[in-house]
């Protein structure tokens, strides 16, 4: 599995986990079901961890792709390393959405008592 496939897999899992976490949060809040809210909290925490790992990995690859001072790797096409593409704004958005779901779950559990 190449680096680009791993990055795409993490991005796809973020897109799958966020709606599931939001749906379980809304269902648990409307029905007052604590077990469903625990699942929603776990999914939100998993989404936050994956989004943070995605953003950190993207930042590390950006730093690795940066040419060294005084060195021009872009002149020779064979010297350029093929790093995977990362979409950092999507990772930040997923991180904020996961945090929003987590806050919603905590508020719903607090209202249940």
C-alpha positions in Angstrom: 0.0 0.0 0.0 1.5 3.3 -1.1 1.7 6.5 1.0 -1.0 8.1 -1.2 -3.4 5.1 -0.6 -2.9 5.4 3.1 -3.6 9.2 3.0 -6.7 8.6 0.9 -7.9 5.8 3.3 -7.6 8.1 6.3 -9.4 10.9 4.5 -12.2 8.5 3.4 -12.5 7.1 7.0 -12.9 10.7 8.2 -15.7 11.3 5.7 -17.4 8.1 6.9 -17.0 8.5 10.7 -18.2 12.1 10.9 -21.8 11.5 9.7 -22.1 8.3 11.7 -20.9 10.1 14.9 -23.3 13.0 14.2 -26.2 10.6 13.6 -25.5 8.6 16.8 -25.2 11.8 18.7 -28.6 13.1 17.5 -30.3 9.7 18.0 -28.8 9.3 21.5 -29.8 12.9 22.4 -33.4 12.5 21.2 -34.0 9.1 22.8 -32.0 9.7 26.0 -29.9 6.6 25.4 -26.6 6.7 27.2 -25.1 3.8 25.4 -25.6 5.4 22.0 -24.0 8.6 23.4 -21.0 6.6 24.5 -20.6 5.3 21.0 -21.0 8.8 19.6 -18.3 10.1 22.0 -16.0 7.3 21.0 -16.5 8.0 17.3 -15.9 11.7 17.8 -12.7 11.0 19.7 -11.5 8.6 16.9 -12.3 11.3 14.3 -10.3 13.9 16.2 -7.4 11.5 16.5 -7.5 10.6 12.8 -7.8 14.2 11.7 -4.9 15.3 13.9 -2.7 12.4 12.5 -3.7 13.4 9.0 -2.8 17.0 9.5 0.5 16.2 11.3 1.5 13.8 8.6 0.6 16.3 5.9 2.7 19.0 7.6 5.6 16.6 8.0 5.5 15.8 4.3 5.3 19.5 3.4 8.4 20.1 5.6 10.2 17.1 3.9 9.3 18.4 0.4 10.7 21.8 1.2 14.1 22.3 -0.4 17.2 22.8 1.8 18.7 26.3 1.9 21.0 26.7 -1.0 19.9 23.6 -2.7 17.5 23.6 -5.7 16.0 20.1 -6.1 13.3 21.4 -8.5 15.8 21.9 -11.3 16.4 18.2 -11.7 13.1 16.3 -12.1 14.7 13.0 -10.9 15.7 14.7 -7.6 12.1 15.5 -6.7 10.6 12.9 -4.3 7.0 11.9 -5.0 5.2 12.7 -1.8 1.5 12.0 -1.3 -1.0 14.8 -1.7 -2.7 16.0 1.5 -5.6 18.3 1.7 -4.9 20.1 5.0 -8.0 22.3 5.1 -10.2 19.1 5.0 -8.2 17.7 8.0 -8.7 20.9 9.9 -12.4 20.9 9.1 -12.8 17.3 10.2 -11.0 18.1 13.4 -13.3 21.0 14.1 -16.4 18.9 13.2 -15.2 16.1 15.4 -14.7 18.6 18.3 -18.2 19.9 17.7 -19.7 16.5 17.8 -17.8 15.8 21.0 -19.1 19.0 22.6 -22.6 18.1 21.6 -22.3 14.6 23.1 -20.9 16.1 26.4 -23.8 18.6 26.5 -26.3 15.9 25.8 -24.9 13.6 28.6 -24.9 16.5 31.0 -28.6 17.2 30.2 -29.5 13.6 30.9 -27.8 13.8 34.3 
